[in-house]
Amino acid sequence: MKQEYENRAGQACVSAEDQAGPGRLYLCATPIGNLEDITMRVLRTLREVDLIAAEDTRNSRKLLNHFEIRTPMTSYHEYNKIEKAAVLIGKMQEGMNVALITDAGTPGISDPGEELVRMCCEAGIEVTSLPGACACVTALTISALPTRRFCFEAFLPLEKKERQQILEELKTETRTIILYEAPHRLQRTLSELLETLGDRRASICRELTKRHETALRTTLSGAVGWYEAHEPKGECVIVLEGQSRKQLEHEEQKDWEAIDIRAHVQMYEAQGLDRREAMKQAAKDRGISKREVYAALLEPDTEFRG
């Protein structure tokens, strides 16, 4: 039964790829360290397509030579992603099949591949993704932090104002947070995260899938201390614990306590809510009962702040 399924799957794949018409774009995940993590499907596709578009042709040539793949290759990177995408789309419209590979991992994740995918879809070119290695998911699964809900922020912006805006947004993020960082910027980034987000559990993963893979499972303050004494080496993935909902609700309640209840209710009335709904919302914000809100409104001279 298993062999029959595999045969049918293989026949369906060949049949789909042999159909006439425009070519396709294949997003091919490549290893993030260990060459054994490449899939058989990716290897077959890289051999069968007409052209491979690579983020760094010199780096990718090593991978292709290792697996004895002789398919022609062209460069597709951050600095030519618009004009080169137009060229590649033209070739696919003429019937060529193109595989996109990045330096490591899954194309389209924090790299210029997302632009090519968008332009292909707008041009009516079929796009398919061949799953494989992805650093953010690999780090998440070994972090020992919650995995059910997570957000991926990739690299923080280098521009100071935009960077601070993102950090402020992450303060109230309740999902597990995943960031990428280069070794020479790791200490600075960890210090900024500690200062803005406060101390929380963290896992700093480096050299993923390689011989010296490590996951420093600690806290932000612990990570800052560790890297003050140990020079960071290798590309890193930072996995952070999200803000707890209870703590977030507590902080929000403290903010509301800065204004009195009457002003709080009037704020919602100014937004169009009737008195009953405004009182209900104010009570919810402050974590008190509607009866307490009502009592405060009956005593205008009482400075009741909940």
N, C-alpha and C positions, 0 to 999 in steps of 0.2 A: 504493500500500500504506500509506504514511504517513497519507494523508488518510482512508483507510478506518479505520485504527486510531483516529485522532482523533475521527471521527464516532461510532464505537462507544463510545469512552470518554465522549464527551459525552452520548450517549443513556443509557448506564448510570448516569451521575451524575444526570441529570434523573429517570430512573425511580426511583432509590433515594430521592431527595428528595421525590418526589410520593406515596410510599406512605403509607397511612393509619396512624393510631396516634399514640403520643406523639411530641413533637418531639425535636430533637437539640441537642446542644451542639457548636458549631464553634469550635475554638481557632485563631484567625486571627493569624498572625505579621505584624507591621507593621514598617516600616523603622526602623532604629536611627539613621538620619541622612539617607541619600539616599532621597528619595521614589520614585525609579525602581526601588528594590529590592522593592517590593510586587508580588505575583504576580497574574496575571490571575484565577486561581481565587479568591484572597482578595477581590479587587474584586467579582467576580460574587456571591460568597457574602454579602458585606456589604450588597449591594443586595437580595438575595433573602430574607434572614432576616426574621423579624418584629420582632426586637429586638436591639440591640447593647449588651452590658454592657462598660463601659469603666472602666479604673482611674482615669483623670482625664478627665472629660467635656469640660473646657475645652481640654485639650491634644488630645484625640481629635477634637474638633469641627473643628480646623484641618485635620487629615488628611482627614476626611470631606468638608469643604467643597471642598478641593483637587480631589477626585475626583468632586465633585457627587453625593455619596451622601446621601440624605434619610431613611434608615431611622431610626426612633425609637431613642433612646439612654437608658440608665440607668447609674447609678454602681455599681461593684462594686470595693471596695478593702479594704485591710488592716483597717480599723476597722468594716466592716459585713459581713465575709466570711461569717460564719455565718448571721446572720439574713437577709441578702439572698440567700444561696445557697438558703435554704428557699423564698423567694419565687420565685426564678427556676426552681427545680425544679417548683414548683406550676404555673407557666405552661407549662413544657415538657410536663408530664403532661397538660395540657389540649390539647396539640397544637402549641404555638408552637415555632419554631426560634429558637435564641439563638446569637449569635456573641459570643465573648469576645475582647477585645483589651486589651493592656497599653499602657503609655506608649510603649514601644519594644521590638521584638523578639518572642520567642515566649512566649505566655502559659503560666503554670505553671512557668517557670524562675525561681526566686528571686522569686516574687510570689504573691499570694493565690489565683491561679488553681488551684493544686494542691488547695486545699480544696474548691473547687467541683467539680473533676473527681472527687475522692474521693466527695463526697456524691451526685453524679449516678450514679456507678457503683453505689453502695449502693442507690439508688432505682430502678435498672434503666433509667436514661436513657442512650441511646447517645451516646458521645463520639467525635469524630474530630478530628484535628489537621491543619491545612493548613500545610505546611512553609514556612519563609521565613527572614528574617534572625534571627541569634542572636549576640549580642556575644561570648560566650565562645568559640564555634567560630571566628568571624571572626578574633579575636585569636590564637587558637592557630595557625591556618593561616599567619599572617604572622610568627609569633614567631621562626622559624628554630630552634625547639627540637623535640625528638622529639614526634611526633603519634600514634604507634601506641597508646600507653597514656597516659591522662590522667585526672585527677580534678578535679572542680569544687567549690570550697568556697564560692562566692558571696562575700557580705560576712562578714568575721570578726565574731563577737559583740562588742558594746560592753562587756558586763559583764566586769570584769577577770579573775575566776577562770575563767570559761568560755572567755574568749579565750585565756588562757595554756594551758588544756588542749588546745585545738585546735592551737595553735602547737606544743606538745610532740608531738602526734600527727603533725604534718606533718614533723617532724624526720626520721622514718624512712620517709617516703613515697617510693617509688622511681619513681612515675609523674610525668609533667609535671603541675604544679599550676596551676590557674587561679583567680584571686581577682578580685572586683570591689572598687573603692574610690572614694569621693568625693574630689574634689580637696583639700578642706580637711583630710582625714585621711590623705592619701597619705604625707606625710613621716614621720609617726609610725608608720604601718604598715610602711613600708619599713625603718625603723630597727629595729623589733621583729623583723621577719623576719630581718634580718641578724644581730641579736644571738642569736636562738634557733636559726635554721637554719644559720648560718654563711654565708660568702660562696659564691655560686654564680651561674651564668648566669641572666639574667632579661631579659624583654622587657616594657616598659611601653607599652601601646597606648592611645591616646586619640583622640577625635574620629573614631571608626571610620566609614568610608564617606563622611565629609564632606570638604570641600575641604582642610582642614588636618589630615587624618589623619596621625598620626605613630606610629612604633614605635621606641622607644629600646631598641635591642638592646645590652645591656651586662651588668654584674654587679650584684648587690645593693649592693655598696659603691659602684660607679660611679653607680647610680641615686640613692643617698642623697646623694652629692656633687653630682650634677646638680641635684637639686631643692632643695638648699640655696642654689643660685645662681639658680635659675629657678622662679618661682611656678607651681605646678601649676594647670592650667586644664582644665575638661571632665571628664566621667566617665572613669575609667580602668579598664583591665583589666590585671592583673598576671599574667604567665605566668612560672613558675619551673621551673628544671631540677630533676628529682627527685634524691634521694640515689642515688649509684651503689651497685649491689649489692656490689661489691668493698669499697668504703669501709664500707658497713654491716656486712658480715661482719667486717671488721677491727676496727671499734668493738665489736662483740659479743664477739669473742675477747679484747679488752683487758679487758672487764668480767669475763669468766670467770677471767682470770688473777689477779683479786683474791682468789680463794679457792683453797685447795690441791686437788689432784686427789682425795684421799680424801674430802673434804667434798663435792666435786662429785658423785662416784659415789654417796655416801650419800644425797644429796638426791633422786636419781632412784629409789633403792631405797625411800625413804620414800613415793614416789608410786606404788609398786606394781610397778616393773620388777624383773626378776630381775637378778642380778649381771652376767651377760653383756650384757644389753640396756642396763643402766645404764652400763657401761664403754663400750659402743659410742656411746651418746648423748653422754657426756662427751668422748670423743675427737673427735666431730663438732663439738661446741660450741667446742672449743679449737683445732681445726685441726691435731691431732696424730694419730699412729697408735694403734690399740688396744694395740699392743705397749708403747708408752711409758706408757700408762695402767696396764697390767698390771705393768710394772716398778716404777712408783711405789707401787703397792699392796703389793708384796712388801717394800718398805723403809719401814716405818711411821715410822721416825725421821728419814727424809729429807724435808726441806721442798722438795718438787718442785712448782713452780707452772706448769709447761708454757710 
